[in-house]
């Protein structure tokens, strides 16, 4: 995604999304839409809604587990760690660095022969960790 596209999407979610999505009467998982939008927006613009975001993350700390990829440039591991560091949980973020080329868009790429066992093992590691957390 180029800078112009990123800025357009970011600006939409910071300004127009709220006006489009907020409705006092609709609910999503028993959370009023205005609270859902506020929670979403607080993750995008932490300068303005930092305390709201941090308080919500602290409240949900036992329900949050992030698995970050060391070479992810779309959602960098350092940003995930920074965002979740104030939750008070020591087990919130796990950073993985696979022994093969990967990206945010293709964390488990279909590769030429020779590396498929490593890709399968990495996939199993991530989803075993996720399922253990969810069980």
C-alpha positions as semicolon CSV with decimal commas, in nm:
position;residue;x (nm);y (nm);z (nm)
1;X;0,000;0,000;0,000
2;X;0,144;0,338;-0,092
3;X;0,143;0,644;0,137
4;X;-0,153;0,808;-0,034
5;X;-0,371;0,497;0,006
6;X;-0,264;0,455;0,369
7;X;-0,343;0,819;0,449
8;X;-0,686;0,800;0,283
9;X;-0,782;0,485;0,475
10;X;-0,640;0,619;0,802
11;X;-0,826;0,949;0,763
12;X;-1,149;0,766;0,683
13;X;-1,127;0,568;1,007
14;X;-1,034;0,877;1,209
15;X;-1,311;1,100;1,081
16;X;-1,578;0,955;0,852
17;X;-1,606;0,604;1,000
18;X;-1,735;0,732;1,331
19;X;-2,011;0,933;1,164
20;X;-2,105;0,640;0,943
21;X;-2,105;0,364;1,204
22;X;-2,232;0,520;1,527
23;X;-2,590;0,436;1,610
24;X;-2,729;0,449;1,962
25;X;-2,985;0,177;1,894
26;X;-2,771;-0,092;1,728
27;X;-2,560;-0,330;1,932
28;X;-2,281;-0,570;1,851
29;X;-2,215;-0,844;2,108
30;X;-2,408;-0,639;2,365
31;X;-2,173;-0,344;2,318
32;X;-2,341;-0,029;2,186
33;X;-2,201;0,073;1,848
34;X;-2,072;0,402;1,986
35;X;-1,854;0,212;2,239
36;X;-1,738;-0,029;1,968
37;X;-1,640;0,261;1,744
38;X;-1,464;0,435;2,034
39;X;-1,268;0,117;2,114
40;X;-1,170;0,074;1,749
41;X;-1,073;0,438;1,710
42;X;-0,867;0,432;2,031
43;X;-0,647;0,166;1,871
44;X;-0,591;0,386;1,564
45;X;-0,525;0,719;1,732
46;X;-0,366;0,653;2,067
47;X;-0,258;1,017;2,111
48;X;-0,615;1,135;2,161
49;X;-0,773;0,832;2,328
50;X;-0,467;0,683;2,500
51;X;-0,612;0,654;2,851
52;X;-0,936;0,502;2,719
53;X;-0,739;0,245;2,520
54;X;-0,505;0,159;2,806
55;X;-0,792;0,120;3,055
56;X;-0,988;-0,109;2,821
57;X;-0,679;-0,322;2,752
58;X;-0,612;-0,354;3,126
59;X;-0,970;-0,466;3,182
60;X;-0,935;-0,732;2,913
61;X;-0,575;-0,837;2,983
62;X;-0,663;-1,196;3,071
63;X;-0,854;-1,229;2,744
64;X;-0,575;-1,097;2,518
65;X;-0,294;-1,295;2,359
66;X;-0,098;-1,158;2,064
67;X;0,135;-1,355;1,845
68;X;0,354;-1,111;1,654
69;X;0,596;-1,177;1,372
70;X;0,946;-1,038;1,410
71;X;0,971;-0,931;1,044
72;X;0,616;-0,796;1,008
73;X;0,633;-0,442;0,870
74;X;0,254;-0,390;0,852
75;X;0,192;-0,447;1,224
76;X;0,542;-0,452;1,377
77;X;0,605;-0,664;1,686
78;X;0,747;-0,360;1,867
79;X;0,418;-0,173;1,817
80;X;0,216;-0,465;1,950
81;X;0,443;-0,493;2,253
82;X;0,419;-0,117;2,315
83;X;0,040;-0,122;2,286
84;X;-0,005;-0,416;2,523
85;X;0,281;-0,342;2,765
86;X;0,063;-0,152;3,009
87;X;-0,188;-0,432;3,059
88;X;-0,005;-0,586;3,353
89;X;0,010;-0,930;3,192
90;X;0,348;-1,094;3,136
91;X;0,218;-1,342;2,879
92;X;0,031;-1,112;2,643
93;X;0,273;-1,104;2,347
94;X;0,470;-1,383;2,189
95;X;0,707;-1,291;1,905
96;X;0,784;-1,550;1,640
97;X;1,059;-1,537;1,380
98;X;1,029;-1,819;1,131
99;X;1,333;-1,975;0,963
100;X;1,199;-1,896;0,614
101;X;1,094;-1,584;0,420
102;X;0,750;-1,465;0,534
103;X;0,544;-1,148;0,552
104;X;0,235;-1,008;0,722
105;X;0,032;-1,099;0,415
106;X;0,179;-1,450;0,382
107;X;0,303;-1,573;0,722
108;X;0,294;-1,936;0,606
109;X;0,381;-1,911;0,238
110;X;0,349;-2,197;-0,003
111;X;0,712;-2,263;-0,077
112;X;0,919;-2,472;-0,308
113;X;1,013;-2,817;-0,190
114;X;1,254;-2,834;0,098
115;X;1,096;-2,575;0,325
116;X;0,739;-2,702;0,354
117;X;0,821;-2,899;0,673
118;X;0,948;-2,578;0,841
119;X;0,637;-2,387;0,730
120;X;0,413;-2,665;0,864
121;X;0,603;-2,674;1,194
122;X;0,574;-2,294;1,234
123;X;0,202;-2,308;1,154
124;X;0,152;-2,582;1,413
125;X;0,349;-2,384;1,673
126;X;0,140;-2,068;1,625
127;X;-0,195;-2,243;1,626
128;X;-0,104;-2,473;1,915
129;X;-0,017;-2,165;2,119
130;X;-0,339;-1,991;2,015
131;X;-0,559;-2,291;2,089
132;X;-0,390;-2,348;2,426
133;X;-0,468;-1,988;2,518
134;X;-0,830;-2,018;2,404
135;X;-0,895;-2,347;2,583
